[in-house]
Amino acid sequence: MKISHKEFSNKITILTNKLNNGYLNEVINDGLLLLKKVNQPILYNILSSAFQAKGDFENSIKIIEEGLKIDPHNIYFLNNIGLTYYKKNDLIKAEEYFNRAINIDPDFINVLNNLACIKTDLNLVDEAIELLQKSLSLNKNVLQTNYNLASIFQSIGNFEKSIEYFKQTLEINPRFTKADRNIALMSNYNKENKHFIEMKNKLSKLDLNNTELHELHFALGKAHEDVKNHNEAFNNFEKANDYKKKTTNYKIETDIKEFQEIKEKFANKLNIKKKFNKKKLIFILGMPRSGTSLIEQIISSHSDVYGGGELVYLTDIIFKIFSDKNIFFDTKNLENKSKILQDEYLKKICLIDNSDKCFTDKTPLNFKWIGFIINFFPNSKIIHCKRNSLDNCWSIFKNNFDGNLNFSNNLSDLGKYYKLYEDLMLFWKKKYPNQIYDLVYEDMTSDHENEIKKVLKFCNLPWDNNCLKHYENKKSIKTVSFLQARKPIYRSSVNSSEVYLEYLAKLKSILR
């Protein structure tokens, strides 16, 4: 049955609104029914975006491929399928489709921005900046372009330029409070600071949603902390986490079950023939905010080391290869799976660096995968960063993370998760007593030259004086520790939770 242009237009408006508000199943069901009646390009993009938002990347790709059969030169199709591959962490395929779109329309701003994201992930910072500046030359008022450029300058330590572009982002949309939070991280406030006053005014003048509020309260918490107003600082950090927790369905029981399953699966020796990895790997792991960024900055200052940064590859590949329906770790065909895991991981990191240098992966939560690392990357080095538990948890609580660290948004959840981490690390240390190096943050800050010598020795690396000047390292840092890791080592973060002890009694009791 045919439908009129007006009726179709109305249905597209409804589908778009549902997509923007997260009613993804309705979008998919209604969109597929409508596609049977009307074969219009916009439907392929809406459906692909809905599958993409659900994390169903296979169907997202499938629906756009159907559209590309009809119109292989549709730049919106090419951009959408490229974006899906990007979210799958398949950077080669993503770049292939983005380049196809650029060849058709060199001035397609969305693709220029997406290509810049790939270049950033591959640490090709100059190429990313060039793409984004071209995008700005076409239209200086695109929020995402300004935000991406600000983020890159932040990651390479050009804070003046970064703040300039974050402010431009806020000129375009004052409600985009993620920019406020990033400015706050690079600023040192006093009570008369203009940005501090502007942020406080936003609370009363703008009707902000939960996401906008949680970003703003993290920023205000940082500002109040700078002026030593610790009561207001804590209140804002708590509000920020409360708002963020409302947007997640996190339950600590899920992590309790996962940690238990990991221990059960590695309780006995895995009967596999070890295949030594050709590229030397150094995994730097531990809880977030335990010093992993600092340690990578130090080690990657060595002339024989390339700093890979925080990567999602290992987690993604483990779940892809070893999860089978409700089984977290399927032990069938371990020999073959071991080879696939190693080959896939090495293929991905070689896109970032294909030299003979040692390669660091400083993803903190890789501590969960130590058993996989030791068995499937047997000649790798593992550095476990440790820090005073209360300082560590407080530092996590007062920072916002873009990843899925949903345990961090409630002090009780955070304390319980920290205990799970401690228990799992005891398990790994008992099982692999000589293969994990414990690096204590407080020791590093009190005697850094001696600690650097010890950790380099563990990694079988010769002494390099550059490691003492890690703050001169130009490597981009994309974590919330971007500022601290660029400074000479200092001790002001030691016992940083002390001024908040009256608010942290419950957390402290859990951590005992």
Residue pairs with C-beta under 8 A, 6 or more apart in sequence:
1 37
2 37
3 11
3 37
3 38
8 34
8 38
8 40
11 30
11 34
12 42
12 43
12 46
14 30
15 27
15 30
15 31
15 34
15 46
16 46
18 24
18 26
18 27
18 30
19 27
19 46
19 49
19 50
19 53
22 53
24 50
24 53
24 54
27 46
27 47
27 50
28 47
28 50
28 51
28 54
31 43
31 46
31 47
31 50
32 47
34 43
35 43
35 44
35 47
39 70
41 67
41 70
41 71
41 74
41 76
41 77
44 63
44 64
44 66
44 67
44 77
45 64
45 67
45 76
45 77
45 80
47 63
48 60
48 61
48 63
48 64
48 67
48 80
48 81
48 84
49 60
49 80
51 57
51 59
51 60
51 63
52 60
52 80
52 83
52 84
52 87
57 84
57 85
57 87
57 88
60 80
60 81
60 84
61 81
61 84
61 85
64 77
64 80
64 81
64 84
65 81
67 74
67 77
68 74
68 77
68 78
68 81
71 77
73 104
75 101
75 104
75 105
75 108
75 111
78 97
78 98
78 100
78 101
78 104
78 111
79 97
79 98
79 101
79 108
79 110
79 111
79 114
81 97
82 93
82 94
82 95
82 96
82 97
82 98
82 101
82 111
82 114
83 94
83 114
85 91
85 93
85 94
85 97
86 94
86 114
86 117
86 118
88 94
89 312
89 313
89 316
89 348
91 118
91 121
91 122
91 348
91 351
92 351
94 114
94 118
95 115
95 118
98 111
98 114
98 115
98 118
99 115
101 108
101 111
102 108
102 111
102 112
102 115
105 111
107 138
109 135
109 138
109 139
109 142
109 145
112 131
112 132
112 134
112 135
112 138
112 145
113 131
113 132
113 135
113 142
113 144
113 145
113 148
115 131
116 127
116 128
116 129
116 131
116 132
116 135
116 148
116 152
117 128
117 148
119 125
119 127
119 128
119 131
120 128
120 148
120 151
120 152
120 155
120 476
120 478
121 352
122 351
122 352
123 309
123 352
123 353
123 475
123 476
125 152
125 155
125 156
125 476
128 148
128 152
129 149
129 152
132 145
132 148
132 149
132 152
133 149
135 142
135 145
136 142
136 145
136 146
136 149
139 145
140 146
140 168
141 172
142 172
143 169
143 172
143 173
143 176
146 165
146 166
146 168
146 169
146 172
147 165
147 166
147 169
147 176
147 178
147 179
149 165
150 161
150 162
150 163
150 164
150 165
150 166
150 168
150 169
150 179
150 182
151 162
151 182
151 478
152 476
153 159
153 161
153 162
153 165
154 162
154 182
154 186
154 482
155 476
155 477
155 478
155 482
156 474
156 476
157 474
157 477
157 482
157 486
159 186
159 483
162 182
162 186
163 183
163 186
163 187
166 179
166 182
166 183
167 179
167 183
169 176
169 179
170 176
170 179
170 180
174 202
174 206
175 206
175 208
175 212
176 212
177 202
177 208
177 212
177 213
177 215
177 216
177 219
178 215
180 195
180 199
180 202
180 215
180 216
180 219
181 215
181 216
181 218
181 219
181 222
181 400
183 195
183 219
184 195
184 199
184 218
184 219
184 220
184 222
184 223
185 222
185 480
185 482
185 483
186 483
187 193
187 195
187 222
187 223
187 226
188 226
189 195
189 196
189 222
189 223
189 226
189 227
190 196
190 226
190 227
191 227
193 223
195 223
196 223
199 216
199 219
199 220
199 223
200 220
202 208
202 216
203 216
203 220
206 212
208 216
210 243
210 244
210 246
210 247
211 243
211 247
213 239
213 240
213 243
214 239
214 240
214 241
214 243
214 244
214 247
214 400
215 240
215 400
216 240
217 236
217 237
217 239
217 240
217 243
218 236
218 237
218 240
218 398
218 399
218 400
220 232
220 236
221 233
221 234
221 236
221 237
221 240
221 398
222 233
222 398
224 230
224 232
224 233
224 236
225 233
225 398
230 499
230 500
233 398
234 500
234 503
237 397
237 398
238 503
240 400
241 397
241 408
241 409
241 410
242 409
244 400
244 409
245 406
245 409
245 410
248 406
248 409
250 406
250 407
250 409
250 410
250 413
252 407
252 413
252 416
252 417
255 407
255 417
255 420
256 416
256 420
258 328
258 368
259 368
259 420
259 423
259 424
261 328
261 329
262 328
262 329
262 368
262 371
262 424
263 424
263 427
265 328
265 329
265 331
265 371
266 371
266 427
266 431
270 331
270 334
270 371
270 375
271 334
272 334
272 335
272 338
272 375
273 335
274 375
274 378
275 338
275 339
275 342
275 378
276 378
276 379
277 342
277 346
277 377
277 378
277 379
277 380
278 346
279 346
279 349
279 350
279 359
280 358
280 359
280 379
280 380
280 381
281 358
281 359
281 360
281 361
281 377
281 380
281 381
282 299
282 305
282 358
282 359
282 360
282 361
282 380
282 381
282 382
282 383
282 459
283 360
283 361
283 362
283 363
283 366
283 373
283 377
283 380
283 381
283 382
283 383
284 292
284 295
284 296
284 299
284 360
284 361
284 362
284 383
284 385
285 292
285 362
285 363
285 364
285 365
285 366
285 367
285 370
285 382
285 383
285 384
285 385
286 292
286 364
286 367
286 384
286 385
286 386
286 387
287 364
287 367
287 385
287 387
287 392
287 396
287 418
287 421
288 364
288 365
288 396
288 399
288 401
288 405
288 408
289 387
289 392
289 395
289 396
289 399
289 480
289 481
290 364
290 385
290 386
290 387
290 392
290 441
291 385
291 387
291 439
291 441
291 444
292 362
292 364
292 385
292 481
293 362
293 477
293 479
293 481
293 482
293 484
293 485
294 441
294 444
294 470
294 481
294 484
294 485
294 489
295 362
295 383
295 385
295 439
295 444
295 455
296 307
296 309
296 360
296 362
296 485
297 307
297 470
297 471
297 473
297 475
297 477
297 485
297 486
298 452
298 455
298 467
298 470
299 305
299 307
299 360
299 383
299 455
299 456
299 459
299 461
299 467
300 306
300 307
300 360
300 473
300 475
301 464
301 466
301 467
301 469
301 470
301 472
301 473
302 358
302 456
302 461
302 464
302 466
302 467
303 464
303 466
304 357
304 358
304 461
304 462
304 464
305 357
305 358
305 359
305 360
305 461
306 352
306 353
306 355
306 357
306 358
306 359
306 360
307 360
307 362
307 473
307 475
308 349
308 352
308 353
308 359
308 360
308 361
308 362
309 360
309 361
309 362
309 475
309 476
309 477
309 478
309 479
310 362
310 363
310 364
310 478
310 479
311 348
311 349
311 361
311 363
312 363
312 403
313 344
313 345
313 348
313 349
313 361
314 345
314 361
314 363
314 366
314 369
314 372
314 373
315 363
315 365
315 366
315 369
317 341
317 344
317 345
317 348
318 341
318 369
318 372
321 337
321 340
321 341
321 344
322 328
322 329
322 330
322 337
323 329
323 330
324 330
324 332
338 375
338 376
341 372
341 376
342 376
342 377
345 377
349 359
349 361
352 359
353 359
358 459
358 461
364 385
365 405
366 373
367 384
367 421
367 424
367 425
367 428
368 424
370 382
370 428
370 432
370 436
371 428
371 431
373 380
373 382
374 380
374 382
374 432
374 435
381 437
381 458
381 459
381 460
382 435
382 436
382 437
383 437
383 439
383 455
383 458
383 459
384 425
384 436
384 437
384 438
384 439
385 439
385 441
386 438
386 439
386 440
386 441
387 440
387 441
387 442
388 441
388 442
388 494
388 495
388 497
389 418
389 422
389 511
390 497
390 504
390 507
390 508
390 511
391 493
391 494
391 495
391 496
391 497
392 418
393 411
393 414
393 415
393 418
393 497
393 507
393 511
394 496
394 497
394 500
394 504
394 507
395 493
395 496
395 497
396 405
396 408
396 414
397 408
397 411
397 414
399 480
400 480
401 408
401 480
407 413
407 414
407 416
407 417
408 414
408 417
411 504
411 506
411 507
412 506
412 507
412 510
414 507
415 506
415 507
415 510
415 511
416 510
418 510
418 511
419 510
419 511
428 436
429 436
429 438
437 455
437 458
439 451
439 455
441 493
441 494
442 494
443 451
444 451
444 452
444 489
445 489
445 490
445 491
445 493
445 494
446 491
448 468
448 489
449 468
452 467
452 468
453 463
456 462
456 463
456 464
456 467
466 472
466 473
470 485
471 485
471 486
471 487
471 488
477 485
477 486
484 493
497 504
501 508
